[in-house]
Amino acid sequence: MKLIKTLTKSDGFRNMLCWLGAQYIRFVYWTGRWNVINGAVPQEFWDQDKPFILAFWHGRILMMPYCWNQKKNIHMLISQHRDGQLIAKTVGHFGIQTVEGSSSKGGAQALRAMLKALKAGESIGITPDGPRGPRMRASSGIVNVAKMSGVPVIACAFGTKARKHLGSWDRFCLALPFSKGVFCWSDPIYIPKKSDKTELDHFQQQIEDALTTVQNFCDEQTGHPPMEAA
């Protein structure tokens, strides 16, 4: 146990783990058979160089680098916790930039960075139930960013026929190689800048429902029952 703790504190060892993680994601993708549902929605934004807010549940983060058009810049909101740093280094192998912060730490700085990116025409990515849950429950942060920026939220999810679920709070979905997989996108959700508290609560629930709908659809398409929220 002491050896494991010592290794995980080593920058070199963590960098190697992140590199291996990125290679595993590539291996799963390139050995899989993938379909994209409603992909015309993000494609329209990419074609017109318009930014949007990509939203997905924390438990489906593994394959999300491959939902994205890698010719377009995106900034992922990542927690400042050690686990968040591992995710940041892993997705960095796919050219994804990161913004550090969460609702509990670094939130104001992260909000400014996200608004700056959106204003510059670059998209951002958010896991509305991260970094600590509860699972599949959207926090208010995403609606506030969408309201302040005037940029829509588009939910996305992936599912694979061959997979394992870890015992973590988010029931992390570990996709396995040589499998059938699917990505599914929602329609864009726009939040008016003049929305009051009641309206924001409605849009927050709408985003949560959209995230769950696309995830459930992916699971249905790959032969799995829907995942229950915490």
N, C-alpha and C positions, 0 to 999 in steps of 0.2 A: 504493500500500500504506500509506504514511504517513497519507494522508487517511482511509482506512478505519479505521485504528487510532485516529486522533483522534476520528472520529465515534462509534465504539463506546464511547469513554470519556465521551461526553457524555450526561448524564442525560436531557436533552430528546430526543436522538436515540433512546436506548434505550426511552424511554417511547413514542415514536411507533412503533417497531418492535413493541413488545408490543401496542399498540392495533391495529396492522395485523394482527398474528398472530391476535388474538382475532376480528377481523372475518372473517379467512379461515376460521377454524374454524366460525364461524356460517354462512358462505356454503356451505361444504362440507356441513354438516349440513342446512341448509334446502333445498338443491338435490338432496339424496340421497333414496333410498328405503330406510328403515331398518327392520329387524326386531330384536326383542329375544328372546333365547333364555334360558329359565329365569329370567325377570325376576320371577317370584313370590317367589324367594328374598330378594332385597334388599327387595322391597315389603313383605314380612311384618315385617321389622325396622323399616322406615320407619313402617308403620302402628302399630306398638307403641311407637314412639319408643325403640327399643333401638339402641345403638351397635354398630358392627362395624368391622373393619379391612379396608379396600378394598386389594387387592393387584393390581398389573398390571406387566407388563414395561416397562422404560424405553423401549423402542423403539415402544411403542404408546400413548404419552402424549398424542398430539395430540388425539384426539377424546374422551378420557375425561371432560372436563367434561359431555358430554351423556349419559354413562352414569348420571349422578348426579341424584337428586331435588333440585332447586335450592331447595326449601323447607326442606331439612335441612342443618345445619351440618356441614362437614367441614374437617379440618386436614391439608394435604398436607405430608409431610416433603420438604423441598427442601434441596439442598446449599448451602453458603455460597459456593461458586464463582460466578464471574460468570455462567456459563450457568444456574446454579440461580436466580440473581436474575432473569434474563430470563423463565424459566419461571414464577416466582412472580408477577411483574407481569402476565404474560399470563393466567394462570388467575384472577388477582384480578379481572379483568373479568367473571368468571362468579360472583363472590361467594365464591370458594374462599379460605379462609384458609390460611396456611402456617406451618410450623415449620421453623426453620433448623437444620441439623446433618447429620452423616453418621458413618459408622464411623470416619473418620479425623480429623474435626474437629467439635467441638461436640456429640458424641454424648450425653454425660451430660445436658447441658442439654435437648437435644431429647427424650430419653427421659422426663425429668420432665414436659415440656410435653405430650407425647403421653398419658402416663398421667393427667395432670390433665384433659385434654380427654375422655378415655374415661370417667373417673370422673364427669364432669359430664354424661354421656349424649350426647356428641358424637362422631361417627366420625372416624377418621383414614385417610389414604391413604399407601401406601408402595410404592415400586418396589424390590423386593428385590434386583435386580441393579444398582441405581444407587448412586452416580453414575458409577462408572467401569468396571463390569463385574466379571467376565466376563459376556458376554451370556447371558441366560436361565439364570443360576445363582443360586439364592436364597442370600442371606447369612443369618447366624444372628440378625440383629437383629429380624426380624419375629416369629420364634418366641419370643424373649425378651419382647417387648412383649405378645404374646398370652398367654403364660404368666403374666406379672405382673399383667395386667389382668383375666384371665378372660373376655376378649371374643373372639369367633371371627374367623377370617380368611375372607374371601370373595374369590375370584379373579375377575377380569373381563378381557375383551379386546374389541377391535373389529377388524373387517376390512372392506375395501372392494374392489370389483372393479377400479376404476380407481385406481392408486396408483403411487408411485415409492418406491424404497428408497435412502436416502442412504448414503454410504460411511463413515459414522461407526461407532464400535465397537458400537453397539446396532442397527445396520441400521435406523435411524429410518424408520418407515412414514409417508410423506407421502400422506395421502388426497387424492384429486382430486375436484372438484365433479361434479355430475350423474351420480352413480354409485349402484350398489346397495351397501348397507352392512348390517352386522350387529353387534350386541353380544351377548356370551355370558357368563353368570354360572355359577360353580361352586356346589356345595353348601357350606354353612359347615363350617369345620374348627375344632374346639375343641381347645385344648391344656390339659390339667389342670395346676393350679398345682404339683402334687407331682411333675411329670415330671422324671426324672433325665436325665443327659447322653445316654445311649443313646436314650431315648424322644424327647428333643428333636431328635436327629439324624433320627429316623424322621419326625417331624412336619415338619421342615424339608424333607425330600425329598418328603413328601406335598404340601406347599404348592407346591414347584417343579413337581411333576407336574401339579397342578391348573392352574397358570398356563399350562403348555405345552399341556395338553389343550384349554382353552377357546380359546387362540390358534390352535391347529391347526384346531379346529372352525370358527372364523371364516374362516380361510383356505380351508378346504375349501368352505364355503358360498359363497365369493366367487370360486372358480375358481383358487386358487393352491396350490402345493405347500407343505408345512410348512417353517417356518423352523428352521434347525439352530442349536443352542446352541454357544457358543464353547468 
